[in-house]
Amino acid sequence: MEQKIFEILVEMQKDMKELKQGMKDMQVQLDRIEQHGNDDVVAMLRKMEKDHKSLNRDVEYLAGQVGKHDMQLDRITKQ
């Protein structure tokens, strides 16, 4: 009976070591994911900033074109 209990305890210790190692491995993986996740967010923010600047240039250009057309229409209607 004591031998059986001893074997169970040895098996439980082995399982516990495997469990601890698995948890350490998961922590390392989560740390890697967290680091790469931050890099992904920064890359997306940079792309959004670039797109925003491009859209601002487009809006400024179109506003200028509308202004020119309004000026030409005003000249035509006053003739």
Buried (B, 14 or more C-beta within 10 A) or exposed (E): EEEEEEEEEEEEEEEEEEEEEEEEEEEEEEEEEEEEEEEEEEEEEEEEEEEEEEEEEEEEEEEEEEEEEEEEEEEEEEE
